[in-house]
């Protein structure tokens, strides 16, 4: 069984702010809108709470030295340490989780969130993913 080091306090603090901000966005907007609306609204909430937010970040990939600077684009990168991938779908798929895991690996990060704003209750639509 693989064991992982605990996340540092900074990442845990950022994680709490992300979840709180996501709940505020969902409480205000509700389900049923486009992912882009939730992305921009969540970025606004996080920035208002003092966090650095980068949107639509290109995720570089390599294959035997061949560089790909296109193809992967994550929704939000918070404080350069936590990835947030936003969905507005009826059901989260294993492919959505795999997407976040891939971004974490390629970016060399450990913590990501998959947030499905289509969920009637957002806490049921949040998946915390640790690498």
C-alpha positions as CSV (number, residue, x, y, z in Angstrom):
1,X,0.0,0.0,0.0
2,X,1.3,3.4,-1.0
3,X,1.5,6.1,1.7
4,X,1.6,9.8,0.9
5,X,3.0,12.6,2.9
6,X,0.4,14.9,4.4
7,X,-0.4,18.1,2.6
8,X,1.2,21.2,4.2
9,X,-0.8,23.7,6.1
10,X,-0.8,26.2,3.2
11,X,-2.4,23.8,0.8
12,X,-5.0,22.8,3.4
13,X,-5.8,26.5,4.0
14,X,-6.2,27.1,0.3
15,X,-8.4,24.0,0.0
16,X,-10.8,25.3,2.7
17,X,-11.1,28.7,0.9
18,X,-11.8,26.9,-2.4
19,X,-14.6,24.8,-1.0
20,X,-16.1,27.8,0.9
21,X,-16.0,29.9,-2.3
22,X,-17.5,27.1,-4.4
23,X,-20.4,26.8,-1.9
24,X,-21.0,30.6,-2.2
25,X,-21.0,30.5,-6.0
26,X,-23.4,27.5,-6.0
27,X,-25.6,29.1,-3.3
28,X,-25.9,32.3,-5.4
29,X,-26.2,30.9,-8.9
30,X,-27.6,27.4,-8.3
31,X,-27.2,24.6,-10.8
32,X,-28.0,24.7,-14.6
33,X,-25.5,27.3,-16.0
34,X,-22.5,26.9,-18.3
35,X,-19.1,25.8,-16.9
36,X,-17.6,29.1,-18.0
37,X,-20.0,31.1,-15.8
38,X,-19.1,29.0,-12.7
39,X,-15.4,29.3,-13.6
40,X,-15.4,33.0,-13.8
41,X,-17.6,33.4,-10.7
42,X,-15.4,31.0,-8.7
43,X,-12.3,32.9,-9.8
44,X,-13.9,36.2,-8.7
45,X,-14.8,34.7,-5.3
46,X,-11.3,33.3,-4.7
47,X,-9.6,36.6,-5.8
48,X,-12.0,38.5,-3.5
49,X,-10.7,36.2,-0.7
50,X,-7.1,37.2,-1.4
51,X,-6.0,34.2,-3.4
52,X,-4.0,34.2,-6.7
53,X,-6.0,32.6,-9.4
54,X,-4.8,31.7,-12.9
55,X,-7.6,30.7,-15.4
56,X,-7.3,28.4,-18.4
57,X,-3.7,27.4,-17.7
58,X,-1.9,25.5,-20.4
59,X,-0.6,22.2,-19.1
60,X,2.6,21.2,-20.9
61,X,3.3,17.6,-21.7
62,X,6.3,15.8,-23.1
63,X,7.0,12.6,-24.9
64,X,10.6,11.4,-25.1
65,X,11.8,15.0,-25.2
66,X,9.0,16.1,-27.6
67,X,7.3,19.1,-26.1
68,X,3.5,19.7,-26.3
69,X,2.4,23.1,-25.2
70,X,-1.2,22.6,-26.3
71,X,-4.0,20.1,-25.8
72,X,-4.4,20.3,-22.1
73,X,-5.9,23.4,-20.4
74,X,-6.9,23.3,-16.7
75,X,-9.7,25.6,-15.5
76,X,-8.2,27.2,-12.4
77,X,-4.8,27.1,-10.7
78,X,-5.0,28.5,-7.2
79,X,-1.9,29.9,-5.5
80,X,0.2,27.9,-8.0
81,X,-0.5,24.8,-5.8
82,X,-4.1,23.6,-6.2
83,X,-6.0,22.7,-9.4
84,X,-9.7,23.2,-9.7
85,X,-11.5,21.6,-12.7
86,X,-15.1,22.7,-13.1
87,X,-17.9,20.7,-14.5
88,X,-21.6,21.3,-15.0
89,X,-22.7,17.8,-15.9
90,X,-25.5,15.4,-14.8
91,X,-23.0,12.7,-13.7
92,X,-19.2,12.9,-13.0
93,X,-17.4,10.2,-14.9
94,X,-14.2,8.4,-14.1
95,X,-12.7,10.3,-17.1
96,X,-13.2,13.6,-15.2
97,X,-11.2,12.3,-12.2
98,X,-8.6,11.0,-14.6
99,X,-8.4,14.4,-16.2
100,X,-7.5,16.0,-12.8
101,X,-5.0,13.3,-12.0
102,X,-3.3,13.9,-15.3
103,X,-3.1,17.6,-14.7
104,X,-1.7,17.0,-11.2
105,X,1.0,14.7,-12.6
106,X,2.0,16.9,-15.5
107,X,2.1,20.0,-13.3
108,X,3.9,18.3,-10.4
109,X,1.2,19.2,-7.9
110,X,-0.5,17.1,-5.3
111,X,-4.0,18.6,-4.7
112,X,-6.9,19.1,-7.0
113,X,-10.6,19.5,-6.9
114,X,-13.3,18.4,-9.3
115,X,-16.3,20.6,-8.8
116,X,-19.6,19.7,-10.4
117,X,-21.9,22.7,-10.2
118,X,-24.8,20.8,-11.8
119,X,-25.2,18.9,-8.5
120,X,-28.3,20.0,-6.6
121,X,-26.2,20.1,-3.4
122,X,-22.6,21.1,-4.2
123,X,-21.0,19.1,-1.4
124,X,-22.1,16.0,-3.3
125,X,-20.5,17.4,-6.4
126,X,-17.0,18.1,-4.9
127,X,-14.3,15.6,-5.2
128,X,-11.0,16.2,-3.5
129,X,-8.1,14.5,-5.3
130,X,-4.7,14.0,-3.8
131,X,-1.8,12.6,-5.7
